[in-house]
Amino acid sequence: MVYFLTNLSVADNSGARNVQCIKILGSSNRLYAKPGDTLVVVVKRAEPNHKKMTRGKICRALIVRSGIRYNRAPGI
Protein backbone atom coordinates (compact mmCIF):
# COMPACT_ATOMS: atom_id res chain seq x y z
CA MET A 1 0.00 0.00 0.00
CA VAL A 2 1.25 3.45 -0.89
CA TYR A 3 0.49 6.37 1.39
CA PHE A 4 0.94 10.12 0.97
CA LEU A 5 4.66 11.15 0.86
CA THR A 6 5.84 7.56 0.28
CA ASN A 7 9.16 7.25 -1.57
CA LEU A 8 9.01 4.82 -4.50
CA SER A 9 11.44 3.34 -6.99
CA VAL A 10 10.59 3.48 -10.70
CA ALA A 11 10.28 0.30 -12.78
CA ASP A 12 10.33 1.74 -16.32
CA ASN A 13 12.76 3.50 -18.64
CA SER A 14 11.40 7.05 -18.29
CA GLY A 15 14.62 8.38 -16.75
CA ALA A 16 13.38 8.76 -13.19
CA ARG A 17 14.90 6.54 -10.51
CA ASN A 18 13.15 7.59 -7.29
CA VAL A 19 9.83 9.44 -6.92
CA GLN A 20 7.64 10.61 -4.05
CA CYS A 21 3.84 10.35 -3.95
CA ILE A 22 2.16 13.73 -3.50
CA LYS A 23 -1.46 12.84 -4.43
CA ILE A 24 -3.57 9.70 -4.81
CA LEU A 25 -6.01 10.13 -7.68
CA GLY A 26 -9.55 8.76 -7.68
CA SER A 27 -11.18 10.25 -4.60
CA SER A 28 -10.63 13.13 -2.20
CA ASN A 29 -10.49 11.00 0.94
CA ARG A 30 -8.42 7.96 -0.07
CA LEU A 31 -5.74 7.14 2.48
CA TYR A 32 -3.69 4.66 0.44
CA ALA A 33 -3.26 3.35 -3.09
CA LYS A 34 -2.97 -0.26 -4.23
CA PRO A 35 -1.65 -1.86 -7.45
CA GLY A 36 -3.51 -0.48 -10.47
CA ASP A 37 -4.11 2.98 -8.98
CA THR A 38 -2.78 6.25 -10.39
CA LEU A 39 -0.65 8.70 -8.41
CA VAL A 40 0.75 12.17 -8.88
CA VAL A 41 4.46 12.00 -8.08
CA VAL A 42 7.46 14.32 -7.97
CA VAL A 43 10.85 13.11 -9.22
CA LYS A 44 13.42 13.00 -6.42
CA ARG A 45 16.29 11.40 -8.34
CA ALA A 46 16.72 11.03 -12.10
CA GLU A 47 19.29 9.46 -14.39
CA PRO A 48 22.21 11.75 -15.15
CA ASN A 49 22.24 13.47 -18.55
CA HIS A 50 18.56 12.71 -19.22
CA LYS A 51 16.96 15.60 -21.12
CA LYS A 52 13.24 15.20 -20.34
CA MET A 53 13.24 13.80 -16.80
CA THR A 54 14.79 16.13 -14.24
CA ARG A 55 14.63 16.45 -10.48
CA GLY A 56 11.48 18.25 -9.30
CA LYS A 57 9.32 17.37 -12.32
CA ILE A 58 5.71 16.45 -11.49
CA CYS A 59 4.30 13.40 -13.32
CA ARG A 60 1.58 10.80 -13.12
CA ALA A 61 2.46 7.22 -12.22
CA LEU A 62 0.76 3.85 -12.10
CA ILE A 63 1.46 1.30 -9.37
CA VAL A 64 2.42 -1.99 -10.99
CA ARG A 65 3.75 -3.96 -7.99
CA SER A 66 4.31 -3.63 -4.28
CA GLY A 67 6.24 -5.40 -1.56
CA ILE A 68 3.10 -6.11 0.46
CA ARG A 69 0.87 -8.92 -0.80
CA TYR A 70 -2.53 -7.76 -1.99
CA ASN A 71 -5.28 -10.41 -1.81
CA ARG A 72 -8.11 -10.18 -4.32
CA ALA A 73 -11.58 -11.64 -4.09
CA PRO A 74 -12.05 -15.03 -5.82
CA GLY A 75 -12.89 -14.79 -9.53
CA ILE A 76 -11.52 -11.29 -10.03
Protein Blocks (a to p, Z undefined) as FASTA:
>chain_A
ZZehiacddfbfnopabdcdfbdchiakbfbdcehiacddddfbdcehiaklcghiacdd
ddfbdfbdcdddehZZ
